[in-house]
Amino acid sequence: MKRMERQTGNTSTAMHDETVLIRRILDGQTALFRQLAGRYAEQVLQMVARLIPSPEEAEEVTQDVLIEAYKCLSRFDSRQATFQTWLMRIAYHTALKHYRQHHRHVRTVDMEQQWLDSIPDDETDALLDDTDRLSFMERAIEMLKPDDQMLLSLYYFDDRSIRDIASITDHPEGYLRSRLQWIRKRLAITIKSLESNENK
């Protein structure tokens, strides 16, 4: 499983522009929030939809995220994170909360740590990078706990740094690195199990 490449623009100019825009919104020009939120609404929807596949439900949760961001805008601190990272933090927690309230029936698989420790890193890489196993990969990802699915999405599909993910999830960077390695091994074992069951 390889990380995707992401194009970055002039970050400092965008941050300055957003700081000015946020100041104007807080000073009473509330209609400008639509312009600010519109820049990232699609990213929020994509993130939410990875955990909540129903389009209507994902749209509803995305609207909840934007409403929450508007209500909390006065608490945004550009010294702590970019507006985008701050907004994704709200999206992360809102999506997980919604998932836990409405999707408790979804099956996940628990594994003993010793099983995960037993699979070598090179075997993990081979299993996860094999394009012939994509269908097994998708099924294995669906069997992860929601927090792990979101972490996987942020790191591999959104190509976010560990530092950004720490800000979004409220987890320490060291924990996230260990957890990502744990998730990779867990996926590899699940893929092997699914393959074995299908070949019986």
N, C-alpha and C positions, 0 to 999 in steps of 0.2 A: 504494500500500500504506500504509494508515493504522494508527497505533497504537491498540490497544484501551484502553478506559477500565478502570481497576481501582479498586475500593473499598478504602480503608484504614481500619483501626480504630485503637484507642488503642495506638500502637506502644510508647510508653515503659512502660506498665503490663505489656504482654505480655513485653517484654524483661526487666523485673524479675522477673516470674513465672518465666520460663525460666531466668534466672540462678540463682534459688533452687532450681528443680527440678534443674538440672544439678549444683549443689553437693550436693544430697541423693543423686543417683545416684552421684557420685564418692565420697561418704562411705559407700557400701555398699548403698543402697536401689536396687539395679540394676533391679528390676522396674518402676520408674518410667520407664525408658527407653522402654517400649512406649507410654506416655502421651505422652511428648515427641515421639517419632518419628511417632506417629499423627496429629499435627497437620499434618504436611507430607508424609506418605506418598503422598497422591493427587497433590500437585504434582510430587513426584519422578517418579512413574509417568507423568504427562502429559509431562514433559520427556523422559524416556527414550523413551517411545512415539513421539515425533515423529521420532526417529532410528532406532528399532528397532520396526517396525510389528507384528511377531509378538507377540500378547498374552502368550503363555507366556514368550517370551524377555524381553520388557519387564518382566514380573513378576519373573523371575529376576534381572535386572540391578538392579531396584529393591531386592530383598532384599540383594543384594551391597552396594549403597550404604548401606543401613541398618546392616548388619553392620560395614562399614568405619567408619561414623560412631560406632558404639558403641565400637569398638576405639580410636579416636582422640579420644574425647571429652575426655580430660584435656588435649589440646592446643588445645581451643577457647578463643579469647580474645575476650570480648565487646567489648573496646576496638577490635578490628580489624574486626569484622563482626557482624551479627545471626546467631543460630543458623540461621535460615532461609537466609540467604545462604551461610553456611559449609556447610550441608548441600547446597545446590544446587551449590556448587563441587565437592564430592565426586561428586555425580551427573553433572555435566558431564564430568569427567575419566574417571569409570568408564564412562559410556556411550560416549564416544569410543574408549576403549581396547578395549572389547568390539566395537564396530563395526569397528575396524581389523583386529581379529583374525579376525572371522567374516564380514565382508561386503566383502572386497576386490574382488569381481567387479562391484560396482555401478558403472555408467558415469557418469563426470563429463565435463564439457566444459572444455577449456582455451581461453582467449581471449587474444589479444594486447592489451596495455595501450592501444595506439593505437586499437583498435576501441572500447574502453570510453570513451576520451576523446572519441571522435567523436560520441557520442550526446548531444544537449542535455538539460539537466535537465528542461525542460518536457515534452519528448517522453517522457522516462523516467516522469515523474509521470502523464502521460496513459495510458501503457500499463499501468502498475501499478495504477491506480485504476479501470480499466475492468472492470466486473463481468462483461461478456460474455466476457472472456478468462480467467475463473477456471480453466477446465480447463487452459489453456496455462500459467497461473501455477503450478498444482500440479505439472505435469510439469517446468517449469523449476526449481522448488525442489528436486525430487528429483534433478536433474542437478547441483546444487551439491555441492561437497566437504562432508563431514560437519561440519567446523568452522564453515563458513559457514551451514549449515542451523541449527546450534545457536545461532549468534549471531543469526540472523534470528528464531528462535523467542523467544529471551530478550528481544529489543528490541521486536518487534512484537506477539507473542502474549502474552507474560508482562508486557509494559509495564514492564520494568525500566529503571532509570536506567543511564547509561553508567558511573557510579561503581560500581554494584552488579555490572554485567557485567565490569568490570575486575577486581573482587575474585574473581568466579567463574571467569573464564577465565585469569587471570594475564597479561593483555595491558594495555599502557598505554592510557589514555583516548583520547589523540590517535590512536593506531593504530586503535582501535575505530571512531571517528567516520569515519576515512578508509575503513576496510574496509566499513562499512555503506553508504557512498555507492557504493563499488566494486561491492558485491553488487547494489544496486538497478539499476545500469547493466547489469550482467551479466544480470540477470533480464530486463530490457527487451529486450536483444539476443536472448536465447534465445527469448523469446516471439515476437519478429518472425520468427525463423528457423523456429520450429515452425509458425507461421501460414502462412508462405510455402510450406513443404514440403507442408502439408495442402491448400493451394489449387492445387497443381500438377496 
